[in-house]
């Protein structure tokens, strides 16, 4: 069993990605609805003291729990991204499969059933500086 507080968003790196990179190209978000929640991801180059001068990036993620939808948002709140593009994958725990998923630009998204109440939504690659929103309908 996994014990995670409702409303948790856990940012992590794709284990198959470049783990030594300053910028996470393949970002994964483990999302556990049931309450509203927030999380932040801090990134810097990992080798220089430039973070002292503000050369870093903080991205804030928000989880909004509604009656008919779960909304997951992300936006940079400090600095600028250390890379050009980013792919975001959301793994969400739900009691029932989503009726539909609306991604960036109001595009309908496909989701994948991972089993055991986990569902995966792969957002299209976009600029690392662009905010995103994914809406999971009728959870």
N, CA, C and O atoms as CSV, one atom per row, in Angstrom:
chain,resi,resn,atom,element,x,y,z
A,1,UNK,N,N,0.828,-1.205,0.000
A,1,UNK,CA,C,0.000,0.000,0.000
A,1,UNK,C,C,0.863,1.256,0.000
A,1,UNK,O,O,1.996,1.264,0.482
A,2,UNK,N,N,0.290,2.303,-0.553
A,2,UNK,CA,C,0.947,3.607,-0.572
A,2,UNK,C,C,0.081,4.557,0.231
A,2,UNK,O,O,-1.107,4.710,-0.054
A,3,UNK,N,N,0.660,5.186,1.218
A,3,UNK,CA,C,-0.074,6.136,2.050
A,3,UNK,C,C,0.351,7.547,1.667
A,3,UNK,O,O,1.480,7.968,1.922
A,4,UNK,N,N,-0.579,8.266,1.050
A,4,UNK,CA,C,-0.309,9.615,0.583
A,4,UNK,C,C,-1.482,10.490,0.980
A,4,UNK,O,O,-2.638,10.092,0.838
A,5,UNK,N,N,-1.190,11.661,1.470
A,5,UNK,CA,C,-2.225,12.609,1.873
A,5,UNK,C,C,-3.040,13.068,0.665
A,5,UNK,O,O,-2.484,13.353,-0.395
A,6,UNK,N,N,-4.360,13.137,0.833
A,6,UNK,CA,C,-5.228,13.640,-0.235
A,6,UNK,C,C,-4.801,15.062,-0.589
A,6,UNK,O,O,-4.519,15.870,0.295
A,7,UNK,N,N,-4.757,15.358,-1.871
A,7,UNK,CA,C,-4.345,16.673,-2.338
A,7,UNK,C,C,-2.855,16.755,-2.666
A,7,UNK,O,O,-2.357,17.820,-3.031
A,8,UNK,N,N,-2.148,15.641,-2.539
A,8,UNK,CA,C,-0.707,15.651,-2.802
A,8,UNK,C,C,-0.402,15.631,-4.291
A,8,UNK,O,O,-1.063,14.951,-5.076
A,9,UNK,N,N,0.616,16.395,-4.655
A,9,UNK,CA,C,1.188,16.389,-5.998
A,9,UNK,C,C,2.676,16.137,-5.799
A,9,UNK,O,O,3.358,16.915,-5.133
A,10,UNK,N,N,3.172,15.064,-6.369
A,10,UNK,CA,C,4.581,14.719,-6.188
A,10,UNK,C,C,5.276,14.809,-7.543
A,10,UNK,O,O,5.114,13.925,-8.384
A,11,UNK,N,N,6.059,15.887,-7.761
A,11,UNK,CA,C,6.813,15.988,-9.019
A,11,UNK,C,C,7.996,15.029,-8.982
A,11,UNK,O,O,8.666,14.892,-7.959
A,12,UNK,N,N,8.241,14.374,-10.098
A,12,UNK,CA,C,9.399,13.485,-10.170
A,12,UNK,C,C,9.890,13.427,-11.603
A,12,UNK,O,O,9.208,13.855,-12.534
A,13,UNK,N,N,11.061,12.901,-11.755
A,13,UNK,CA,C,11.674,12.803,-13.070
A,13,UNK,C,C,11.423,11.414,-13.632
A,13,UNK,O,O,11.418,10.427,-12.895
A,14,UNK,N,N,11.216,11.343,-14.930
A,14,UNK,CA,C,11.107,10.054,-15.584
A,14,UNK,C,C,12.420,9.311,-15.345
A,14,UNK,O,O,13.480,9.832,-15.690
A,15,UNK,N,N,12.383,8.107,-14.766
A,15,UNK,CA,C,13.633,7.405,-14.469
A,15,UNK,C,C,14.439,7.043,-15.708
A,15,UNK,O,O,15.629,6.744,-15.606
A,16,UNK,N,N,13.803,7.067,-16.878
A,16,UNK,CA,C,14.528,6.790,-18.108
A,16,UNK,C,C,15.130,8.055,-18.719
A,16,UNK,O,O,15.826,7.982,-19.731
A,17,UNK,N,N,14.863,9.223,-18.105
A,17,UNK,CA,C,15.369,10.491,-18.611
A,17,UNK,C,C,16.797,10.742,-18.177
A,17,UNK,O,O,17.411,9.910,-17.511
A,18,UNK,N,N,17.319,11.893,-18.558
A,18,UNK,CA,C,18.678,12.303,-18.206
A,18,UNK,C,C,18.681,12.820,-16.772
A,18,UNK,O,O,18.290,13.960,-16.521
A,19,UNK,N,N,19.119,11.987,-15.830
A,19,UNK,CA,C,19.059,12.352,-14.416
A,19,UNK,C,C,20.094,13.402,-14.029
A,19,UNK,O,O,20.003,13.973,-12.942
A,20,UNK,N,N,21.067,13.671,-14.880
A,20,UNK,CA,C,22.087,14.668,-14.575
A,20,UNK,C,C,21.783,16.032,-15.184
A,20,UNK,O,O,22.533,16.986,-14.977
A,21,UNK,N,N,20.709,16.126,-15.919
A,21,UNK,CA,C,20.341,17.382,-16.564
A,21,UNK,C,C,19.794,18.376,-15.540
A,21,UNK,O,O,19.112,17.989,-14.591
A,22,UNK,N,N,20.099,19.659,-15.742
A,22,UNK,CA,C,19.574,20.692,-14.851
A,22,UNK,C,C,18.073,20.886,-15.079
A,22,UNK,O,O,17.339,21.215,-14.147
A,23,UNK,N,N,17.628,20.685,-16.294
A,23,UNK,CA,C,16.218,20.857,-16.660
A,23,UNK,C,C,15.593,19.484,-16.853
A,23,UNK,O,O,16.153,18.643,-17.557
A,24,UNK,N,N,14.455,19.252,-16.244
A,24,UNK,CA,C,13.773,17.969,-16.397
A,24,UNK,C,C,12.906,18.040,-17.656
A,24,UNK,O,O,11.869,18.704,-17.671
A,25,UNK,N,N,13.343,17.350,-18.704
A,25,UNK,CA,C,12.590,17.340,-19.960
A,25,UNK,C,C,11.306,16.526,-19.842
A,25,UNK,O,O,10.263,16.919,-20.364
A,26,UNK,N,N,11.389,15.395,-19.156
A,26,UNK,CA,C,10.245,14.501,-18.970
A,26,UNK,C,C,9.815,14.551,-17.511
A,26,UNK,O,O,10.297,13.781,-16.680
A,27,UNK,N,N,8.911,15.462,-17.214
A,27,UNK,CA,C,8.433,15.649,-15.849
A,27,UNK,C,C,7.218,14.770,-15.618
A,27,UNK,O,O,6.314,14.710,-16.451
A,28,UNK,N,N,7.204,14.093,-14.487
A,28,UNK,CA,C,6.067,13.259,-14.114
A,28,UNK,C,C,5.464,13.817,-12.832
A,28,UNK,O,O,6.187,14.185,-11.905
A,29,UNK,N,N,4.144,13.876,-12.785
A,29,UNK,CA,C,3.437,14.334,-11.599
A,29,UNK,C,C,2.569,13.197,-11.085
A,29,UNK,O,O,1.684,12.718,-11.794
A,30,UNK,N,N,2.818,12.766,-9.862
A,30,UNK,CA,C,1.938,11.810,-9.199
A,30,UNK,C,C,0.916,12.626,-8.435
A,30,UNK,O,O,1.272,13.401,-7.547
A,31,UNK,N,N,-0.364,12.456,-8.777
A,31,UNK,CA,C,-1.435,13.283,-8.228
A,31,UNK,C,C,-2.405,12.399,-7.457
A,31,UNK,O,O,-2.842,11.353,-7.937
A,32,UNK,N,N,-2.731,12.853,-6.239
A,32,UNK,CA,C,-3.634,12.118,-5.355
A,32,UNK,C,C,-4.776,13.042,-4.943
A,32,UNK,O,O,-4.665,13.755,-3.946
A,33,UNK,N,N,-5.882,13.037,-5.707
A,33,UNK,CA,C,-7.016,13.916,-5.412
A,33,UNK,C,C,-7.692,13.551,-4.083
A,33,UNK,O,O,-7.287,12.623,-3.384
A,34,UNK,N,N,-8.726,14.312,-3.772
A,34,UNK,CA,C,-9.477,14.120,-2.533
A,34,UNK,C,C,-9.535,15.410,-1.747
A,34,UNK,O,O,-10.363,15.556,-0.848
A,35,UNK,N,N,-8.659,16.351,-2.080
A,35,UNK,CA,C,-8.598,17.671,-1.453
A,35,UNK,C,C,-7.789,18.569,-2.383
A,35,UNK,O,O,-7.099,18.087,-3.282
A,36,UNK,N,N,-7.881,19.863,-2.161
A,36,UNK,CA,C,-7.047,20.804,-2.904
A,36,UNK,C,C,-5.610,20.664,-2.397
A,36,UNK,O,O,-5.384,20.309,-1.241
A,37,UNK,N,N,-4.652,20.944,-3.266
A,37,UNK,CA,C,-3.262,20.852,-2.846
A,37,UNK,C,C,-2.341,21.612,-3.776
A,37,UNK,O,O,-2.725,22.008,-4.876
A,38,UNK,N,N,-1.112,21.808,-3.312
A,38,UNK,CA,C,-0.088,22.486,-4.102
A,38,UNK,C,C,1.251,21.792,-3.903
A,38,UNK,O,O,1.458,21.066,-2.931
A,39,UNK,N,N,2.143,22.030,-4.836
A,39,UNK,CA,C,3.521,21.548,-4.740
A,39,UNK,C,C,4.388,22.488,-5.561
A,39,UNK,O,O,3.889,23.186,-6.444
A,40,UNK,N,N,5.683,22.510,-5.273
A,40,UNK,CA,C,6.624,23.309,-6.051
A,40,UNK,C,C,7.795,22.442,-6.468
A,40,UNK,O,O,8.233,21.553,-5.738
A,41,UNK,N,N,8.290,22.726,-7.670
A,41,UNK,CA,C,9.483,22.089,-8.190
A,41,UNK,C,C,10.551,23.157,-8.323
A,41,UNK,O,O,10.334,24.179,-8.974
A,42,UNK,N,N,11.710,22.924,-7.707
A,42,UNK,CA,C,12.848,23.846,-7.789
A,42,UNK,C,C,13.891,23.218,-8.697
A,42,UNK,O,O,14.229,22.045,-8.541
A,43,UNK,N,N,14.409,24.000,-9.655
A,43,UNK,CA,C,15.460,23.521,-10.548
A,43,UNK,C,C,16.564,24.565,-10.651
A,43,UNK,O,O,16.289,25.757,-10.785
A,44,UNK,N,N,17.817,24.111,-10.587
A,44,UNK,CA,C,18.957,24.963,-10.914
A,44,UNK,C,C,19.960,24.103,-11.673
A,44,UNK,O,O,19.715,22.916,-11.886
A,45,UNK,N,N,21.100,24.691,-12.089
A,45,UNK,CA,C,22.021,23.925,-12.925
A,45,UNK,C,C,22.754,22.826,-12.168
A,45,UNK,O,O,23.368,21.963,-12.795
A,46,UNK,N,N,22.708,22.829,-10.861
A,46,UNK,CA,C,23.278,21.747,-10.073
A,46,UNK,C,C,24.782,21.770,-9.896
A,46,UNK,O,O,25.329,20.919,-9.195
A,47,UNK,N,N,25.466,22.722,-10.513
A,47,UNK,CA,C,26.929,22.746,-10.412
A,47,UNK,C,C,27.497,24.102,-10.009
A,47,UNK,O,O,28.553,24.160,-9.379
A,48,UNK,N,N,26.832,25.173,-10.352
A,48,UNK,CA,C,27.386,26.500,-10.081
A,48,UNK,C,C,26.657,27.165,-8.908
A,48,UNK,O,O,25.588,26.716,-8.495
A,49,UNK,N,N,27.252,28.245,-8.377
A,49,UNK,CA,C,26.563,29.013,-7.333
A,49,UNK,C,C,25.618,30.073,-7.897
A,49,UNK,O,O,25.205,30.982,-7.177
A,50,UNK,N,N,25.271,29.960,-9.197
A,50,UNK,CA,C,24.428,30.965,-9.840
A,50,UNK,C,C,23.032,31.068,-9.217
A,50,UNK,O,O,22.349,32.079,-9.384
A,51,UNK,N,N,22.614,30.030,-8.505
A,51,UNK,CA,C,21.304,30.087,-7.842
A,51,UNK,C,C,21.243,31.251,-6.861
A,51,UNK,O,O,20.166,31.781,-6.585
A,52,UNK,N,N,22.403,31.649,-6.334
A,52,UNK,CA,C,22.457,32.777,-5.390
A,52,UNK,C,C,22.046,34.086,-6.069
A,52,UNK,O,O,21.568,35.012,-5.414
A,53,UNK,N,N,22.238,34.148,-7.381
A,53,UNK,CA,C,21.870,35.332,-8.163
A,53,UNK,C,C,20.504,35.176,-8.816
A,53,UNK,O,O,20.115,35.990,-9.654
A,54,UNK,N,N,19.782,34.141,-8.436
A,54,UNK,CA,C,18.436,33.947,-8.955
A,54,UNK,C,C,18.354,33.123,-10.224
A,54,UNK,O,O,17.292,33.058,-10.843
A,55,UNK,N,N,19.462,32.482,-10.634
A,55,UNK,CA,C,19.424,31.637,-11.820
A,55,UNK,C,C,18.885,30.273,-11.420
A,55,UNK,O,O,19.630,29.318,-11.202
A,56,UNK,N,N,17.591,30.221,-11.333
A,56,UNK,CA,C,16.898,28.995,-10.974
A,56,UNK,C,C,15.472,29.104,-11.491
A,56,UNK,O,O,15.082,30.128,-12.052
A,57,UNK,N,N,14.716,28.070,-11.305
A,57,UNK,CA,C,13.322,28.078,-11.748
A,57,UNK,C,C,12.474,27.363,-10.695
A,57,UNK,O,O,12.796,26.256,-10.264
A,58,UNK,N,N,11.392,28.016,-10.293
A,58,UNK,CA,C,10.412,27.397,-9.395
A,58,UNK,C,C,9.088,27.302,-10.147
A,58,UNK,O,O,8.560,28.294,-10.649
A,59,UNK,N,N,8.576,26.087,-10.207
A,59,UNK,CA,C,7.289,25.849,-10.862
A,59,UNK,C,C,6.305,25.407,-9.793
A,59,UNK,O,O,6.584,24.504,-9.004
A,60,UNK,N,N,5.154,26.054,-9.779
A,60,UNK,CA,C,4.110,25.735,-8.800
A,60,UNK,C,C,3.012,24.924,-9.476
A,60,UNK,O,O,2.551,25.264,-10.566
A,61,UNK,N,N,2.604,23.852,-8.818
A,61,UNK,CA,C,1.527,22.994,-9.292
A,61,UNK,C,C,0.365,23.105,-8.311
A,61,UNK,O,O,0.566,23.158,-7.098
A,62,UNK,N,N,-0.842,23.139,-8.846
A,62,UNK,CA,C,-2.041,23.245,-8.018
A,62,UNK,C,C,-3.027,22.158,-8.411
A,62,UNK,O,O,-3.178,21.823,-9.586
A,63,UNK,N,N,-3.688,21.620,-7.410
A,63,UNK,CA,C,-4.733,20.620,-7.594
A,63,UNK,C,C,-6.017,21.187,-7.024
A,63,UNK,O,O,-6.094,21.532,-5.845
A,64,UNK,N,N,-7.021,21.277,-7.876
A,64,UNK,CA,C,-8.328,21.794,-7.460
A,64,UNK,C,C,-9.323,20.643,-7.556
A,64,UNK,O,O,-9.481,20.038,-8.616
A,65,UNK,N,N,-9.979,20.350,-6.466
A,65,UNK,CA,C,-10.924,19.243,-6.408
A,65,UNK,C,C,-12.339,19.799,-6.470
A,65,UNK,O,O,-12.781,20.473,-5.540
A,66,UNK,N,N,-13.059,19.520,-7.566
A,66,UNK,CA,C,-14.431,19.985,-7.708
A,66,UNK,C,C,-15.396,18.815,-7.704
A,66,UNK,O,O,-14.985,17.657,-7.633
A,67,UNK,N,N,-16.683,19.124,-7.782
A,67,UNK,CA,C,-17.710,18.083,-7.793
A,67,UNK,C,C,-17.667,17.263,-9.076
A,67,UNK,O,O,-17.832,16.044,-9.049
A,68,UNK,N,N,-17.444,17.939,-10.198
A,68,UNK,CA,C,-17.500,17.257,-11.489
A,68,UNK,C,C,-16.157,17.157,-12.192
A,68,UNK,O,O,-16.041,16.498,-13.225
A,69,UNK,N,N,-15.144,17.807,-11.636
A,69,UNK,CA,C,-13.842,17.781,-12.311
A,69,UNK,C,C,-12.708,17.964,-11.310
A,69,UNK,O,O,-12.869,18.564,-10.247
A,70,UNK,N,N,-11.575,17.432,-11.685
A,70,UNK,CA,C,-10.317,17.661,-10.985
A,70,UNK,C,C,-9.458,18.476,-11.937
A,70,UNK,O,O,-9.295,18.106,-13.100
A,71,UNK,N,N,-8.909,19.582,-11.454
A,71,UNK,CA,C,-8.099,20.447,-12.310
A,71,UNK,C,C,-6.675,20.468,-11.762
A,71,UNK,O,O,-6.450,20.685,-10.572
A,72,UNK,N,N,-5.726,20.237,-12.658
A,72,UNK,CA,C,-4.306,20.260,-12.313
A,72,UNK,C,C,-3.673,21.352,-13.152
A,72,UNK,O,O,-3.773,21.339,-14.379
A,73,UNK,N,N,-3.013,22.311,-12.481
A,73,UNK,CA,C,-2.381,23.439,-13.170
A,73,UNK,C,C,-0.902,23.514,-12.798
A,73,UNK,O,O,-0.483,23.048,-11.739
A,74,UNK,N,N,-0.140,24.100,-13.681
A,74,UNK,CA,C,1.260,24.349,-13.406
A,74,UNK,C,C,1.715,25.622,-14.084
A,74,UNK,O,O,1.332,25.899,-15.221
A,75,UNK,N,N,2.537,26.403,-13.385
A,75,UNK,CA,C,3.073,27.646,-13.948
A,75,UNK,C,C,4.350,28.024,-13.211
A,75,UNK,O,O,4.511,27.727,-12.027
A,76,UNK,N,N,5.239,28.671,-13.917
A,76,UNK,CA,C,6.481,29.162,-13.308
A,76,UNK,C,C,6.154,30.362,-12.433
A,76,UNK,O,O,5.448,31.275,-12.863
A,77,UNK,N,N,6.664,30.362,-11.207
A,77,UNK,CA,C,6.431,31.467,-10.285
A,77,UNK,C,C,7.705,32.251,-9.979
A,77,UNK,O,O,7.638,33.338,-9.406
A,78,UNK,N,N,8.870,31.707,-10.357
A,78,UNK,CA,C,10.136,32.411,-10.151
A,78,UNK,C,C,11.137,31.954,-11.200
A,78,UNK,O,O,11.232,30.766,-11.505
A,79,UNK,N,N,11.879,32.902,-11.745
A,79,UNK,CA,C,12.935,32.583,-12.693
A,79,UNK,C,C,12.400,32.202,-14.056
A,79,UNK,O,O,11.264,32.512,-14.413
A,80,UNK,N,N,13.240,31.526,-14.802
A,80,UNK,CA,C,12.857,31.055,-16.119
A,80,UNK,C,C,13.368,29.631,-16.283
A,80,UNK,O,O,14.313,29.224,-15.607
A,81,UNK,N,N,12.744,28.874,-17.179
A,81,UNK,CA,C,13.151,27.476,-17.339
A,81,UNK,C,C,14.586,27.357,-17.822
A,81,UNK,O,O,15.101,28.233,-18.517
A,82,UNK,N,N,15.213,26.269,-17.444
A,82,UNK,CA,C,16.590,26.021,-17.832
A,82,UNK,C,C,16.670,25.239,-19.139
A,82,UNK,O,O,17.764,24.942,-19.618
A,83,UNK,N,N,15.527,24.906,-19.713
A,83,UNK,CA,C,15.450,24.200,-20.989
A,83,UNK,C,C,14.359,24.803,-21.848
A,83,UNK,O,O,13.593,25.647,-21.384
A,84,UNK,N,N,14.286,24.379,-23.086
A,84,UNK,CA,C,13.334,24.951,-24.037
A,84,UNK,C,C,11.952,24.306,-23.969
A,84,UNK,O,O,10.938,25.004,-23.960
A,85,UNK,N,N,11.912,22.979,-23.921
A,85,UNK,CA,C,10.639,22.263,-24.014
A,85,UNK,C,C,10.511,21.285,-22.847
A,85,UNK,O,O,11.483,20.951,-22.170
A,86,UNK,N,N,9.275,20.842,-22.642
A,86,UNK,CA,C,9.015,19.897,-21.555
A,86,UNK,C,C,7.821,19.026,-21.924
A,86,UNK,O,O,6.846,19.491,-22.514
A,87,UNK,N,N,7.924,17.749,-21.561
A,87,UNK,CA,C,6.808,16.817,-21.656
A,87,UNK,C,C,6.353,16.525,-20.234
A,87,UNK,O,O,7.169,16.224,-19.363
A,88,UNK,N,N,5.052,16.614,-20.005
A,88,UNK,CA,C,4.505,16.381,-18.666
A,88,UNK,C,C,3.566,15.196,-18.726
A,88,UNK,O,O,2.659,15.141,-19.557
A,89,UNK,N,N,3.796,14.248,-17.828
A,89,UNK,CA,C,2.935,13.084,-17.689
A,89,UNK,C,C,2.320,13.136,-16.308
A,89,UNK,O,O,3.025,13.309,-15.314
A,90,UNK,N,N,1.000,12.985,-16.241
A,90,UNK,CA,C,0.279,13.021,-14.971
A,90,UNK,C,C,-0.231,11.624,-14.674
A,90,UNK,O,O,-0.990,11.058,-15.461
A,91,UNK,N,N,0.178,11.064,-13.548
A,91,UNK,CA,C,-0.363,9.804,-13.050
A,91,UNK,C,C,-1.277,10.148,-11.884
A,91,UNK,O,O,-0.827,10.679,-10.868
A,92,UNK,N,N,-2.556,9.846,-12.034
A,92,UNK,CA,C,-3.541,10.255,-11.040
A,92,UNK,C,C,-4.262,9.029,-10.482
A,92,UNK,O,O,-4.568,8.089,-11.215
A,93,UNK,N,N,-4.525,9.053,-9.184
A,93,UNK,CA,C,-5.279,7.987,-8.521
A,93,UNK,C,C,-6.747,8.391,-8.467
A,93,UNK,O,O,-7.087,9.462,-7.964
A,94,UNK,N,N,-7.615,7.524,-8.990
A,94,UNK,CA,C,-9.047,7.787,-9.023
A,94,UNK,C,C,-9.819,6.514,-8.688
A,94,UNK,O,O,-9.360,5.408,-8.972
A,95,UNK,N,N,-10.988,6.678,-8.084
A,95,UNK,CA,C,-11.839,5.527,-7.804
A,95,UNK,C,C,-12.450,4.976,-9.088
A,95,UNK,O,O,-12.600,3.764,-9.242
A,96,UNK,N,N,-12.803,5.877,-10.014
A,96,UNK,CA,C,-13.401,5.489,-11.286
A,96,UNK,C,C,-12.623,6.114,-12.430
A,96,UNK,O,O,-11.974,7.148,-12.268
A,97,UNK,N,N,-12.697,5.477,-13.581
A,97,UNK,CA,C,-12.011,6.003,-14.766
A,97,UNK,C,C,-12.578,7.362,-15.148
A,97,UNK,O,O,-13.766,7.611,-14.942
A,98,UNK,N,N,-11.756,8.242,-15.698
A,98,UNK,CA,C,-12.258,9.545,-16.142
A,98,UNK,C,C,-13.281,9.388,-17.264
A,98,UNK,O,O,-13.160,8.484,-18.091
A,99,UNK,N,N,-14.284,10.261,-17.299
A,99,UNK,CA,C,-15.211,10.307,-18.441
A,99,UNK,C,C,-14.493,10.945,-19.617
A,99,UNK,O,O,-14.611,10.486,-20.753
A,100,UNK,N,N,-13.746,12.010,-19.334
A,100,UNK,CA,C,-12.953,12.666,-20.364
A,100,UNK,C,C,-11.856,13.481,-19.699
A,100,UNK,O,O,-11.916,13.778,-18.505
A,101,UNK,N,N,-10.857,13.836,-20.493
A,101,UNK,CA,C,-9.750,14.669,-20.020
A,101,UNK,C,C,-9.552,15.787,-21.037
A,101,UNK,O,O,-9.436,15.538,-22.237
A,102,UNK,N,N,-9.516,17.019,-20.542
A,102,UNK,CA,C,-9.292,18.188,-21.378
A,102,UNK,C,C,-7.906,18.733,-21.035
A,102,UNK,O,O,-7.622,19.038,-19.876
A,103,UNK,N,N,-7.055,18.852,-22.036
A,103,UNK,CA,C,-5.689,19.295,-21.818
A,103,UNK,C,C,-5.475,20.725,-22.259
A,103,UNK,O,O,-6.434,21.479,-22.416
A,104,UNK,N,N,-4.208,21.110,-22.464
A,104,UNK,CA,C,-3.882,22.474,-22.893
A,104,UNK,C,C,-4.616,22.848,-24.181
A,104,UNK,O,O,-4.731,22.035,-25.098
A,105,UNK,N,N,-5.104,24.074,-24.238
A,105,UNK,CA,C,-5.815,24.546,-25.407
A,105,UNK,C,C,-7.176,23.911,-25.586
A,105,UNK,O,O,-7.715,23.902,-26.693
A,106,UNK,N,N,-7.738,23.380,-24.518
A,106,UNK,CA,C,-9.055,22.733,-24.527
A,106,UNK,C,C,-9.096,21.501,-25.433
A,106,UNK,O,O,-10.158,21.130,-25.934
A,107,UNK,N,N,-7.954,20.878,-25.639
A,107,UNK,CA,C,-7.893,19.686,-26.477
A,107,UNK,C,C,-8.314,18.454,-25.679
A,107,UNK,O,O,-7.935,18.296,-24.519
A,108,UNK,N,N,-9.096,17.592,-26.307
A,108,UNK,CA,C,-9.460,16.321,-25.676
A,108,UNK,C,C,-8.208,15.445,-25.625
A,108,UNK,O,O,-7.464,15.343,-26.601
A,109,UNK,N,N,-7.992,14.825,-24.483
A,109,UNK,CA,C,-6.794,14.009,-24.274
A,109,UNK,C,C,-7.193,12.558,-24.048
A,109,UNK,O,O,-8.275,12.268,-23.536
A,110,UNK,N,N,-6.309,11.661,-24.436
A,110,UNK,CA,C,-6.499,10.250,-24.132
A,110,UNK,C,C,-5.836,9.960,-22.799
A,110,UNK,O,O,-4.903,10.651,-22.389
A,111,UNK,N,N,-6.325,8.939,-22.136
A,111,UNK,CA,C,-5.722,8.516,-20.882
A,111,UNK,C,C,-5.489,7.017,-20.949
A,111,UNK,O,O,-6.118,6.308,-21.736
A,112,UNK,N,N,-4.585,6.553,-20.119
A,112,UNK,CA,C,-4.209,5.140,-20.095
A,112,UNK,C,C,-4.501,4.577,-18.714
A,112,UNK,O,O,-4.149,5.191,-17.706
A,113,UNK,N,N,-5.132,3.428,-18.657
A,113,UNK,CA,C,-5.422,2.750,-17.389
A,113,UNK,C,C,-4.180,1.962,-16.983
A,113,UNK,O,O,-3.774,1.030,-17.677
A,114,UNK,N,N,-3.579,2.342,-15.852
A,114,UNK,CA,C,-2.383,1.662,-15.359
A,114,UNK,C,C,-2.730,0.520,-14.413
A,114,UNK,O,O,-1.850,-0.229,-13.990
A,115,UNK,N,N,-4.019,0.386,-14.079
A,115,UNK,CA,C,-4.453,-0.641,-13.127
A,115,UNK,C,C,-4.405,-0.109,-11.709
A,115,UNK,O,O,-3.739,0.889,-11.433
A,116,UNK,N,N,-5.098,-0.765,-10.828
A,116,UNK,CA,C,-5.134,-0.423,-9.402
A,116,UNK,C,C,-5.566,1.024,-9.148
A,116,UNK,O,O,-5.084,1.667,-8.215
A,117,UNK,N,N,-6.484,1.534,-9.990
A,117,UNK,CA,C,-7.003,2.883,-9.772
A,117,UNK,C,C,-6.065,4.005,-10.174
A,117,UNK,O,O,-6.250,5.143,-9.744
A,118,UNK,N,N,-5.051,3.707,-10.999
A,118,UNK,CA,C,-4.103,4.724,-11.480
A,118,UNK,C,C,-4.326,4.937,-12.968
A,118,UNK,O,O,-4.485,3.985,-13.732
A,119,UNK,N,N,-4.336,6.214,-13.368
A,119,UNK,CA,C,-4.564,6.581,-14.760
A,119,UNK,C,C,-3.483,7.558,-15.186
A,119,UNK,O,O,-3.084,8.432,-14.416
A,120,UNK,N,N,-3.008,7.405,-16.422
A,120,UNK,CA,C,-1.913,8.242,-16.943
A,120,UNK,C,C,-2.426,9.138,-18.060
A,120,UNK,O,O,-3.132,8.701,-18.969
A,121,UNK,N,N,-2.045,10.409,-17.957
A,121,UNK,CA,C,-2.374,11.405,-18.970
A,121,UNK,C,C,-1.055,12.011,-19.436
A,121,UNK,O,O,-0.326,12.604,-18.641
A,122,UNK,N,N,-0.750,11.864,-20.712
A,122,UNK,CA,C,0.485,12.420,-21.279
A,122,UNK,C,C,0.128,13.696,-22.036
A,122,UNK,O,O,-0.517,13.644,-23.083
A,123,UNK,N,N,0.547,14.835,-21.505
A,123,UNK,CA,C,0.296,16.106,-22.167
A,123,UNK,C,C,1.250,16.255,-23.346
A,123,UNK,O,O,2.354,15.711,-23.315
A,124,UNK,N,N,0.847,16.976,-24.376
A,124,UNK,CA,C,1.752,17.172,-25.510
A,124,UNK,C,C,2.955,18.023,-25.097
A,124,UNK,O,O,2.858,18.864,-24.203
A,125,UNK,N,N,4.080,17.791,-25.757
A,125,UNK,CA,C,5.272,18.597,-25.484
A,125,UNK,C,C,4.948,20.060,-25.768
A,125,UNK,O,O,4.287,20.388,-26.754
A,126,UNK,N,N,5.424,20.924,-24.890
A,126,UNK,CA,C,5.186,22.353,-25.073
A,126,UNK,C,C,6.379,23.127,-24.541
A,126,UNK,O,O,7.298,22.550,-23.960
A,127,UNK,N,N,6.358,24.430,-24.743
A,127,UNK,CA,C,7.414,25.282,-24.227
A,127,UNK,C,C,7.491,25.106,-22.717
A,127,UNK,O,O,6.465,25.051,-22.040
A,128,UNK,N,N,8.704,25.017,-22.192
A,128,UNK,CA,C,8.879,24.846,-20.752
A,128,UNK,C,C,8.376,26.057,-19.980
A,128,UNK,O,O,8.074,25.950,-18.791
A,129,UNK,N,N,8.282,27.210,-20.643
A,129,UNK,CA,C,7.820,28.430,-19.974
A,129,UNK,C,C,6.294,28.548,-19.954
A,129,UNK,O,O,5.747,29.373,-19.222
A,130,UNK,N,N,5.613,27.737,-20.742
A,130,UNK,CA,C,4.155,27.855,-20.863
A,130,UNK,C,C,3.445,27.223,-19.671
A,130,UNK,O,O,3.795,26.117,-19.259
A,131,UNK,N,N,2.453,27.911,-19.115
A,131,UNK,CA,C,1.637,27.288,-18.080
A,131,UNK,C,C,0.768,26.191,-18.710
A,131,UNK,O,O,0.541,26.193,-19.920
A,132,UNK,N,N,0.293,25.270,-17.897
A,132,UNK,CA,C,-0.570,24.221,-18.422
A,132,UNK,C,C,-1.739,23.990,-17.473
A,132,UNK,O,O,-1.705,24.361,-16.300
A,133,UNK,N,N,-2.767,23.367,-18.022
A,133,UNK,CA,C,-3.923,22.969,-17.227
A,133,UNK,C,C,-4.468,21.682,-17.816
A,133,UNK,O,O,-4.597,21.558,-19.034
A,134,UNK,N,N,-4.788,20.729,-16.961
A,134,UNK,CA,C,-5.456,19.497,-17.362
A,134,UNK,C,C,-6.696,19.339,-16.483
A,134,UNK,O,O,-6.641,19.473,-15.261
A,135,UNK,N,N,-7.804,19.053,-17.142
A,135,UNK,CA,C,-9.095,18.937,-16.462
A,135,UNK,C,C,-9.602,17.503,-16.632
A,135,UNK,O,O,-9.832,17.045,-17.751
A,136,UNK,N,N,-9.773,16.803,-15.506
A,136,UNK,CA,C,-10.278,15.439,-15.531
A,136,UNK,C,C,-11.769,15.514,-15.159
A,136,UNK,O,O,-12.123,15.902,-14.045
A,137,UNK,N,N,-12.621,15.139,-16.102
A,137,UNK,CA,C,-14.059,15.293,-15.932
A,137,UNK,C,C,-14.669,14.025,-15.324
A,137,UNK,O,O,-14.271,12.906,-15.646
A,138,UNK,N,N,-15.636,14.233,-14.444
A,138,UNK,CA,C,-16.410,13.240,-13.683
A,138,UNK,C,C,-15.556,12.159,-13.039
A,138,UNK,O,O,-15.675,10.980,-13.371
A,139,UNK,N,N,-14.703,12.567,-12.127
A,139,UNK,CA,C,-13.893,11.571,-11.409
A,139,UNK,C,C,-14.781,10.845,-10.449
A,139,UNK,O,O,-14.319,9.958,-9.732
